[in-house]
Amino acid sequence: MPLYDYKCAEHGLFHQLVEVADAGEARACPTCATLCARVILVAPTVLEMAPQRRAAFERNERAAHEPRRGNLHSEKEQGCCHHAKAKPKVFYTADGKKMFPSARPWMISH
């Protein structure tokens, strides 16, 4: 069972082991027995962090879940590497045979 934080208006924070299914329900304060809501505490390092650093973390967190766009100028340039794909350098001779002038001459076409 996880340990959740609850806050009493009079006595402040208290912690209780609660089953996951019952995590959203209010719990009784151990001192005065009034029902108290669950609170989510923010780590103190996040509060003390410089605003520029916090903004950078938020930007990186957002970018991790969004699709990559890169520096594309048009939709034709999209691809796996975000640049224009090279056209195959294939030429056909007069009798219909393929010729690859930029390819390695020892390679055989399949």
N, C-alpha and C positions, 0 to 999 in steps of 0.2 A: 504494500500500500504506500502511495506517495504521501509526502508531508506537505500540507497546504497551509497558507497563511490566512488568518482572519483578523479583523480589527473590530474591537469593542470601542464604542464612543467614550466610555468612561475609563477603561483600563488599558487601552492601547492594543498592540499586536499580541497575538498568541498563535501557536502552531498546533496542528492536529493531524494525526494519521487518518486518512479517509480513503475509502475505496474509490476507484476511478469513476464508477457509475454514479456515485453520490457527490462528486466534486463540486457541482454547481449549487448545492443546497446550503442554506445557512446553518451555522453551528452555534451551540450555546457557549457563552463565555465561561471559562472555568471558575472565575471569581464571582460574578453576579448572575450567571445563568440566563442572561438575555441573548436572544438570537442575533448573531453577527454575520455580516456578509463576507465572502471570500475576497481578498485583495491580491493584486499582482504587484509585487515589489519590483522596482527598477534598480538595477545594479548601480552602486554609487559611482563607479568609474565612468558610466555613461553620462551621469549628471555633471561630473567634473570635467568632461572632455571638451576640448576647444571646439567652437562651432564649425570651423573649417574642416577639422578632422571628422567630426560627426557627419557633416554633409558629404564628405568623401566616402565614408562607410555606407551611408544610405544610398549613394549613387552606385557604388559597387554591388550592393545587395540587390538593387533594382535591376542592374544590368545582367546579373547572373540568371534572371528568369525571363528576360525579354529577348526576342530574336535579334541577331546581329544585323546591323545595317551597313556598317563600314562607310567608306567614302565613295559611294556609287553616284554616278552622274545620270545614268538612265537605266531603265529596266533591262535593256539588252545586255548590260555588263554583269548581271547577276550570275553567280555560279558558285561552286564550292570554294573557290579561292577569292571571290569577290573581284574578279577582273575579267576582261573580255577574253572569250575563248578564241584561240587561233584557228583559222580555217585550215583544213587539211590541204597540203600542197600536192595535189594529185593532178596530173595531166594525162590526157588521152591522146594517143597517136592517131594517125589517119585510119589505120586498120582496126581501131577500137581497143588496143592494148593499153593497160595502165602504165604510167611512167611516173616515178617518184624522184625528181631531180635532187631534192634535199635529203633524201633518205640514204642510209648506208647501202652501198651497192651489193654487199655480200648477203644482205637479208632477203629472204624470200617472202613474197606476199601470199597470204592464205585466202 
